[in-house]
Amino acid sequence: QVQLVESGGGLVQAGGSLRLSCAASGRTFSSYAMGWFRQAPGKEREFVAAVHRTGGSTYYADSVKGRFTISRDNAKITVYLQMNSLKPEDTAVYYCAASTGVTPRSNEYRYWGQGTQVTVSS
């Protein structure tokens, strides 16, 4: 069992930065690949980024590549999403999730956090 709690969301102007954190509980955190997803109003949840359980490999959606960076600290049982050069279209609720393998498919993630709101003003 893994419990996930996101934090770090907020309101930022376009071009600004935010760093999201996802704190996990449970001794098996390092066994899971971790992902970030987002869901904007009226839209389906979409993949943002994922990181291998070791932190050695990362994957990004094309829409955030070069602007967002996912990382993890297994000692602190936390995964991060550094978001730079934010755009209004990045506005969404951001969720972290845990999966047994690195994948962009949301239905393969077993554990989910409650989400944190990110709003980017133009």
C-alpha positions as CSV (number, residue, x, y, z in Angstrom):
1,Q,0.0,0.0,0.0
2,V,1.3,3.4,-1.0
3,Q,-0.3,6.7,0.0
4,L,0.6,9.8,-2.0
5,V,0.1,13.5,-1.1
6,E,0.9,16.2,-3.6
7,S,1.8,19.8,-2.7
8,G,3.3,22.9,-4.3
9,G,0.5,23.9,-6.6
10,G,-0.7,27.5,-6.9
11,L,-1.2,30.5,-9.1
12,V,1.6,31.7,-11.3
13,Q,2.0,34.0,-14.2
14,A,2.9,32.7,-17.7
15,G,6.6,32.2,-18.0
16,G,6.9,31.4,-14.3
17,S,7.9,28.3,-12.4
18,L,6.5,25.9,-9.8
19,R,7.8,22.8,-8.2
20,L,5.4,20.1,-7.2
21,S,6.2,17.5,-4.6
22,C,4.6,14.2,-4.0
23,A,5.3,12.7,-0.6
24,A,4.7,8.9,-0.3
25,S,4.2,6.7,2.7
26,G,5.1,3.0,2.8
27,R,8.3,1.1,2.6
28,T,7.8,0.0,-1.0
29,F,8.2,3.4,-2.6
30,S,11.4,2.6,-4.3
31,S,9.8,-0.4,-5.9
32,Y,7.5,1.7,-8.0
33,A,7.9,3.9,-11.0
34,M,6.3,7.2,-10.5
35,G,4.3,9.4,-12.8
36,W,2.7,12.8,-13.0
37,F,-0.6,13.3,-14.8
38,R,-2.9,16.3,-15.2
39,Q,-6.5,17.0,-15.9
40,A,-7.9,20.3,-17.1
41,P,-11.6,21.1,-16.8
42,G,-13.6,19.3,-19.4
43,K,-10.6,17.3,-20.6
44,E,-9.4,13.8,-20.0
45,R,-6.5,13.1,-17.7
46,E,-3.3,13.2,-19.6
47,F,0.2,11.9,-19.0
48,V,2.9,14.5,-18.1
49,A,6.0,12.6,-17.0
50,A,7.3,9.4,-15.5
51,V,10.5,8.3,-13.7
52,H,11.9,4.8,-13.3
53,R,12.0,3.4,-9.8
54,T,15.7,4.0,-9.6
55,G,15.4,7.5,-11.0
56,G,17.7,6.5,-13.9
57,S,15.2,7.0,-16.7
58,T,12.6,9.7,-17.3
59,Y,9.9,10.2,-19.9
60,Y,7.9,13.2,-20.9
61,A,4.9,14.1,-22.9
62,D,5.8,16.2,-25.9
63,S,3.8,19.1,-24.6
64,V,6.1,19.5,-21.6
65,K,9.5,18.2,-22.9
66,G,12.2,20.7,-22.3
67,R,10.1,22.7,-19.7
68,F,9.3,20.1,-17.0
69,T,11.7,17.9,-15.1
70,I,10.6,14.9,-13.0
71,S,12.9,13.6,-10.3
72,R,12.7,11.4,-7.2
73,D,14.5,11.0,-3.9
74,N,14.0,7.5,-2.6
75,A,15.6,8.4,0.7
76,K,13.0,11.1,1.2
77,I,10.3,8.9,-0.5
78,T,9.3,11.9,-2.6
79,V,8.9,12.6,-6.3
80,Y,9.1,16.1,-7.8
81,L,8.0,17.9,-10.9
82,Q,9.9,21.1,-11.7
83,M,7.8,23.1,-14.1
84,N,9.4,26.0,-15.9
85,S,8.2,28.4,-18.7
86,L,4.7,27.7,-17.6
87,K,1.9,28.4,-20.1
88,P,-1.8,29.0,-19.5
89,E,-2.5,25.7,-21.2
90,D,-0.6,24.0,-18.3
91,T,-3.5,24.9,-16.0
92,A,-4.9,21.7,-14.5
93,V,-5.1,19.6,-11.4
94,Y,-1.8,17.6,-11.2
95,Y,-1.7,14.1,-9.8
96,C,1.1,11.9,-8.9
97,A,0.7,8.1,-9.2
98,A,2.7,4.9,-8.6
99,S,3.0,2.0,-11.1
100,T,4.9,-1.2,-11.2
101,G,6.4,-0.1,-14.5
102,V,7.2,3.1,-16.4
103,T,4.2,3.8,-18.6
104,P,2.2,6.8,-19.9
105,R,-1.0,4.8,-19.5
106,S,-3.0,6.0,-16.5
107,N,-4.9,2.7,-16.1
108,E,-1.5,1.0,-15.3
109,Y,-1.0,3.2,-12.2
110,R,-2.2,1.6,-9.1
111,Y,-2.0,4.4,-6.5
112,W,-3.0,8.0,-6.9
113,G,-2.7,11.2,-4.9
114,Q,-5.6,13.6,-4.4
115,G,-4.2,16.2,-6.8
116,T,-2.9,19.8,-6.5
117,Q,-4.2,22.7,-8.6
118,V,-1.9,24.6,-10.9
119,T,-3.2,27.8,-12.5
120,V,-1.2,29.8,-15.0
121,S,-2.5,33.2,-15.8
122,S,-1.7,35.0,-19.1
